[in-house]
Amino acid sequence: MTDVRTASPRRAEILAAAAELFARRGYHGTSIGDLGGALGLTGPALYRHFRGKEAVLAEMLVDISERLRAEGARRAAADDPSAALDALLDWHISFALDNPALITVHERELDNVPEPQRHQVRRVQRAYVEEWVAVLRRLRPDEPEQRVRAAVHACFGLLNSTPHSATGLDRAAMAELLHTMARAALFS
């Protein structure tokens, strides 16, 4: 898989357009022709960049999982666990607010990703969860690990609902609200 961070600008543009279309119309409701049309290309011209629509979706979801994990690992490494948690929250909240289409596509379309890439996404996501669990265990060493892991998953549910709830508040106010709510949920 090509890393979108190092992919050609055209390839990254295709992935961004696909995220918007898949979020709005669904994976099955979007054709290669639709995707090409959104970019001013013919559908077949997309085959120079991807083997097909399935490859676009797979690369998109592998990439977002790897980006979340890599940045999560960097932020979780802070010496102060409270600062690490705030950094993780800020990162995930920013990602959710800035990428609602990717959050939506992941939520709805992961089952359409071929098994090898779907396994990779799930493996990377588990590693991301474990970064959060490790930080919380440093803050709450007496808390059972299963409870901490469940709290992290619940927190992700809250933060990843942003595409459905981020209406009426400006970005800064929504980010602050999410940070406050997520921190409270993690320490309930």
C-alpha positions in Angstrom: 0.0 0.0 0.0 1.2 3.5 -0.8 1.3 5.9 2.1 -1.0 8.8 1.3 1.5 11.1 3.1 4.1 10.2 0.5 1.7 9.5 -2.4 1.6 11.7 -5.5 -0.6 14.8 -5.2 -3.0 13.2 -7.7 -3.3 10.0 -5.8 -4.0 11.9 -2.6 -6.6 14.0 -4.4 -8.3 10.8 -5.6 -8.4 9.5 -2.0 -9.9 12.7 -0.7 -12.6 12.9 -3.4 -13.4 9.2 -2.8 -13.8 9.8 0.9 -16.3 12.6 0.3 -18.3 10.5 -2.3 -18.2 7.3 -0.2 -19.4 9.3 2.9 -22.2 11.0 0.9 -23.3 8.2 -1.4 -21.9 5.0 0.1 -19.3 2.8 -1.4 -21.8 0.8 -3.4 -23.5 4.0 -4.5 -20.4 5.5 -6.0 -19.0 4.2 -9.3 -15.5 4.7 -10.7 -17.1 7.0 -13.3 -18.6 9.1 -10.4 -15.1 9.3 -8.8 -13.5 10.2 -12.1 -16.1 12.8 -12.8 -15.6 14.5 -9.4 -11.9 14.9 -10.4 -12.5 15.9 -14.0 -11.1 12.5 -15.2 -12.7 9.6 -17.0 -13.3 6.6 -14.8 -10.7 4.5 -16.7 -8.1 7.2 -16.1 -8.3 6.3 -12.4 -6.9 2.9 -13.2 -3.5 4.5 -13.7 -3.5 5.2 -9.9 -5.6 2.4 -8.4 -6.6 -1.1 -9.5 -10.2 -0.3 -8.8 -12.7 1.2 -6.3 -11.9 -1.5 -3.8 -8.2 -0.6 -3.8 -9.2 3.1 -3.2 -11.3 2.2 -0.2 -8.6 -0.2 1.2 -5.8 2.3 0.9 -8.0 5.0 2.4 -8.8 3.0 5.5 -5.4 1.5 6.0 -3.9 5.0 5.8 -6.2 6.6 8.3 -5.6 3.8 10.8 -1.8 4.1 10.4 -1.9 7.9 10.7 -3.9 7.7 13.9 -1.6 5.0 15.4 1.7 6.7 14.5 0.6 10.1 15.9 -1.0 8.4 18.9 2.3 6.6 19.7 4.2 9.8 19.4 1.8 11.6 21.7 1.5 8.8 24.2 5.2 8.8 24.8 5.1 12.0 26.8 6.7 11.6 30.2 3.6 13.1 32.0 0.7 10.8 31.6 -1.9 13.6 32.0 -0.2 15.6 29.3 0.0 12.5 27.1 -3.8 11.9 27.6 -4.5 15.6 26.7 -2.3 15.3 23.6 -4.0 12.1 22.5 -7.4 13.7 23.0 -6.4 16.8 21.1 -5.0 14.7 18.2 -8.1 12.5 17.9 -10.5 15.4 18.3 -8.7 17.4 15.6 -8.7 14.4 13.3 -12.4 13.8 13.8 -13.3 17.4 13.3 -11.1 17.8 10.2 -12.0 14.5 8.6 -15.7 13.8 9.1 -15.9 12.0 5.7 -13.1 9.6 6.7 -14.7 8.8 10.0 -18.0 8.2 8.2 -16.5 6.0 5.6 -14.6 3.9 8.2 -17.8 3.5 10.2 -19.9 2.4 7.3 -17.6 0.7 4.8 -14.9 -1.3 6.5 -16.7 -4.5 5.7 -16.2 -3.7 2.0 -12.4 -3.8 2.3 -10.7 -7.0 1.2 -9.8 -9.3 4.1 -6.0 -8.8 4.1 -6.3 -5.0 4.3 -9.3 -5.2 6.8 -7.1 -7.4 9.0 -4.4 -4.8 8.8 -6.8 -2.0 9.7 -8.0 -3.9 12.7 -4.5 -4.8 13.8 -3.4 -1.1 13.6 -6.5 0.1 15.4 -5.8 -2.4 18.2 -2.3 -0.9 18.5 -3.8 2.6 18.7 -6.2 1.6 21.4 -3.3 0.1 23.4 -1.5 3.4 23.2 -4.5 5.0 25.0 -4.8 2.1 27.4 -1.1 2.4 28.4 -1.5 6.1 29.2 -4.7 5.6 31.2 -3.1 2.7 33.1 -0.3 5.1 34.1 -3.0 7.5 35.4 -5.2 4.8 37.0 -2.9 1.9 37.9 -5.5 0.3 40.2 -8.2 0.3 37.5 -8.8 -3.1 35.9 -7.3 -3.2 32.4 -10.6 -4.4 30.8 -12.4 -1.4 32.3 -9.8 1.0 31.0 -10.0 -0.6 27.5 -13.8 -0.4 27.5 -13.6 3.3 28.6 -11.2 4.0 25.6 -13.6 2.4 23.2 -16.5 4.4 24.6 -14.4 7.5 24.3 -13.8 6.7 20.7 -17.5 6.3 20.2 -18.1 9.8 21.5 -15.3 11.4 19.5 -16.1 9.5 16.3 -19.7 10.6 16.5 -18.5 14.1 15.6 -19.6 13.9 11.9 -23.1 13.4 13.2 -23.0 16.0 16.0 -20.7 18.9 15.1 -23.5 21.2 14.1 -24.2 24.6 15.6 -20.9 25.1 17.3 -17.7 26.6 15.9 -14.7 24.3 15.7 -13.0 25.6 18.8 -16.1 25.3 20.9 -16.8 21.8 19.6 -13.2 20.7 20.3 -13.3 22.1 23.8 -16.7 20.4 24.5 -15.4 17.0 23.1 -12.2 17.3 25.2 -14.1 18.0 28.4 -16.7 15.2 27.7 -14.1 12.6 26.7 -11.8 13.3 29.7 -14.9 13.0 32.0 -15.9 9.7 30.3 -12.5 8.2 30.7 -12.5 8.9 34.4 -16.0 7.9 35.2 
